[in-house]
C-alpha cells in the first residue's frame, strides 16, 4: 500500500519546486553574532508565492537557538513568520522552513528579516536574485540582544543594493508556485484511478 501512496505523491506537477529569493557564490564580510533583525526589501516582479522562510547559516554549522523569520508588507504588516531550526536542511548557505504559501502581488514591495543571534554576512560575492523579484536594499532594526522573540519589523536601511552584494543576511525567502484549482481538479480523477489500480493489485 505504501508504494502506491509514494507514487501518488510523486505525480508530475504535484511537488512545488522552490527558488531562493537571493543567493550568492560566497559570503562577504561576516560577523559571528547578531543583535539585530537583518534582511532586505524587494519588489515582486510578478505574482508569485513565498513557500518558505530562511536564514543564513553562518559557518554552515547550525544555530545556537532557533531563528525567527518574518515576511512583511513595506508598511510593516506581518504576512507570515516561522522559526528555522537545525532540523531544517541546508540549501547552500541557507536553512529554510516551509510555510503556508503567501501570495505576493506584482509591483508591491515586501520585507524579510530574521533575528535570533545567528552570525551574518554582508557585501557578498556573486550575488544573484530570483527573476520573480527585484532586490531593493538592506533592511534592519537594532535589538541590542540575540532574542528570537518578539519579532520586530526591520524598518531601517543603509541603502545597500545588489551592486555591492546586498545588505545583511539575515533572512531570505523561498519562492514557488501554487497549483491552480483546475490542475487539482484534473489530477483528482487520475489519483482515484491510480488508487483503484493499487487496490486491485493489492488484493490479487
C-alpha positions as CSV (number, residue, x, y, z in Angstrom):
1,X,0.0,0.0,0.0
2,X,2.8,2.4,0.9
3,X,4.3,2.1,-2.7
4,X,1.2,3.5,-4.4
5,X,1.0,6.3,-1.8
6,X,4.5,7.3,-2.8
7,X,3.6,7.1,-6.4
8,X,0.7,9.5,-5.9
9,X,2.9,12.0,-4.1
10,X,5.4,11.9,-6.9
11,X,3.0,12.6,-9.7
12,X,4.5,15.3,-12.0
13,X,3.4,18.8,-11.1
14,X,2.2,18.0,-7.6
15,X,5.5,18.9,-5.8
16,X,6.4,22.6,-5.5
17,X,9.9,23.4,-6.7
18,X,11.4,26.4,-4.8
19,X,13.6,29.2,-5.9
20,X,15.8,31.0,-3.4
21,X,15.0,34.7,-3.4
22,X,18.6,35.9,-3.0
23,X,21.7,33.8,-3.2
24,X,25.5,34.3,-3.7
25,X,28.6,32.5,-4.7
26,X,30.3,33.1,-1.4
27,X,29.7,35.2,1.7
28,X,31.5,38.6,2.1
29,X,32.3,40.2,5.4
30,X,31.0,38.3,8.3
31,X,30.1,38.7,12.0
32,X,29.6,35.6,14.2
33,X,26.7,37.0,16.2
34,X,23.7,39.3,15.6
35,X,21.9,41.7,17.9
36,X,19.7,42.9,15.0
37,X,16.8,41.7,12.9
38,X,18.5,41.5,9.5
39,X,17.1,41.2,6.0
40,X,16.1,43.1,2.8
41,X,13.3,44.7,1.0
42,X,12.2,43.6,-2.5
43,X,9.5,44.1,-5.1
44,X,7.6,41.3,-6.7
45,X,8.3,41.4,-10.4
46,X,5.3,39.1,-11.0
47,X,2.5,37.4,-9.0
48,X,4.4,34.7,-7.0
49,X,4.1,32.9,-3.7
50,X,6.5,32.6,-0.8
51,X,6.6,28.9,0.3
52,X,9.4,29.1,2.8
53,X,11.3,31.5,5.0
54,X,15.0,31.0,5.6
55,X,18.1,32.2,7.5
56,X,21.8,32.4,6.5
57,X,23.7,29.7,8.4
58,X,27.0,31.2,9.5
59,X,29.8,28.6,9.1
60,X,27.1,26.1,7.9
61,X,27.3,24.5,11.4
62,X,23.7,25.0,12.7
63,X,22.2,27.6,15.1
64,X,22.8,28.1,18.8
65,X,19.0,28.6,19.0
66,X,16.0,28.6,16.6
67,X,15.9,31.7,14.4
68,X,12.6,33.5,13.8
69,X,11.9,34.9,10.4
70,X,9.2,37.3,9.3
71,X,7.7,38.5,6.0
72,X,6.1,41.9,6.0
73,X,4.5,44.4,3.6
74,X,6.5,47.6,3.1
75,X,4.2,49.2,5.6
76,X,5.1,46.7,8.4
77,X,2.1,44.4,8.2
78,X,3.3,40.9,9.2
79,X,2.2,38.4,6.5
80,X,3.9,35.3,7.8
81,X,6.5,34.2,10.3
82,X,8.2,30.9,11.4
83,X,11.1,29.5,13.3
84,X,14.0,28.0,11.4
85,X,15.9,25.3,13.3
86,X,18.8,22.8,12.8
87,X,16.3,20.2,11.7
88,X,15.7,22.3,8.5
89,X,18.2,21.0,5.9
90,X,20.9,23.2,4.4
91,X,20.3,24.6,1.0
92,X,23.5,26.2,0.0
93,X,24.3,28.8,2.7
94,X,20.7,28.8,4.0
95,X,18.2,26.8,6.1
96,X,14.5,27.2,5.1
97,X,11.4,26.3,6.9
98,X,8.2,25.8,4.8
99,X,5.2,28.0,5.4
100,X,1.6,28.0,4.1
101,X,2.0,29.8,0.7
102,X,1.7,33.6,0.9
103,X,0.8,35.3,-2.4
104,X,2.8,38.3,-3.5
105,X,1.4,40.9,-5.9
106,X,3.4,42.1,-8.8
107,X,4.6,45.7,-8.2
108,X,4.2,45.5,-4.4
109,X,7.2,45.8,-2.0
110,X,7.9,43.4,0.8
111,X,10.5,43.0,3.6
112,X,12.0,39.8,5.0
113,X,14.2,39.7,8.1
114,X,15.4,37.3,10.8
115,X,16.6,37.5,14.4
116,X,17.9,35.1,16.9
117,X,21.6,35.8,17.2
118,X,23.0,33.8,14.3
119,X,26.1,35.1,12.5
120,X,25.6,37.1,9.3
121,X,27.2,38.3,6.2
122,X,27.2,41.5,4.0
123,X,28.7,42.7,0.8
124,X,28.5,39.2,-0.6
125,X,30.3,37.8,-3.7
126,X,28.4,36.8,-6.9
127,X,25.0,37.8,-5.6
128,X,22.0,36.6,-7.7
129,X,18.4,37.5,-7.4
130,X,15.4,35.3,-8.5
131,X,13.7,36.6,-11.6
132,X,10.4,36.7,-9.8
133,X,11.6,39.6,-7.5
134,X,13.7,42.7,-7.7
135,X,16.1,43.3,-4.8
136,X,15.9,46.8,-3.4
137,X,18.1,47.3,-0.4
138,X,19.1,46.1,3.1
139,X,16.6,46.2,5.9
140,X,17.4,46.0,9.7
141,X,16.4,47.1,13.2
142,X,18.7,47.1,16.2
143,X,17.5,44.9,19.1
144,X,20.5,45.0,21.4
145,X,20.4,41.3,22.2
146,X,20.2,37.9,20.5
147,X,16.5,37.2,21.3
148,X,14.4,35.4,18.6
149,X,11.1,36.7,20.1
150,X,9.1,39.0,19.9
151,X,9.7,39.6,16.2
152,X,10.5,43.1,15.1
153,X,9.9,44.7,11.7
154,X,13.2,45.8,10.1
155,X,12.3,49.3,9.2
156,X,15.8,50.8,8.8
157,X,18.2,50.7,5.9
158,X,21.7,51.8,4.9
159,X,20.7,51.8,1.2
160,X,22.9,48.9,0.2
161,X,21.7,47.4,-3.1
162,X,22.6,44.4,-5.3
163,X,25.6,46.3,-6.8
164,X,27.6,46.0,-3.5
165,X,26.5,42.4,-2.8
166,X,23.3,43.3,-0.9
167,X,22.8,44.2,2.7
168,X,22.9,42.0,5.7
169,X,21.8,38.3,5.5
170,X,19.9,37.6,7.6
171,X,16.6,36.4,6.4
172,X,15.5,35.1,3.0
173,X,12.5,33.8,1.1
174,X,11.9,30.6,-0.9
175,X,9.6,31.3,-3.9
176,X,7.3,28.8,-5.5
177,X,4.0,28.4,-7.4
178,X,0.7,27.2,-6.0
179,X,-1.1,24.5,-8.2
180,X,-4.1,26.1,-10.0
181,X,-7.5,24.8,-8.9
182,X,-8.1,23.4,-12.4
183,X,-4.9,21.4,-12.2
184,X,-6.0,19.9,-8.9
185,X,-9.4,19.1,-10.4
186,X,-7.8,17.4,-13.4
187,X,-5.5,15.5,-11.1
188,X,-8.4,14.2,-9.0
189,X,-9.7,11.5,-11.4
190,X,-6.1,10.4,-12.1
191,X,-5.5,10.0,-8.4
192,X,-8.7,8.0,-8.0
193,X,-7.8,5.7,-10.9
194,X,-4.3,5.1,-9.5
195,X,-5.8,4.3,-6.2
196,X,-8.2,1.8,-7.8
197,X,-5.4,0.1,-9.6
198,X,-3.4,-0.1,-6.5
199,X,-6.3,-1.7,-4.6
200,X,-6.8,-4.3,-7.3
201,X,-3.1,-5.2,-7.3
202,X,-3.0,-5.3,-3.5
203,X,-6.0,-7.7,-3.4
204,X,-4.5,-10.1,-6.0
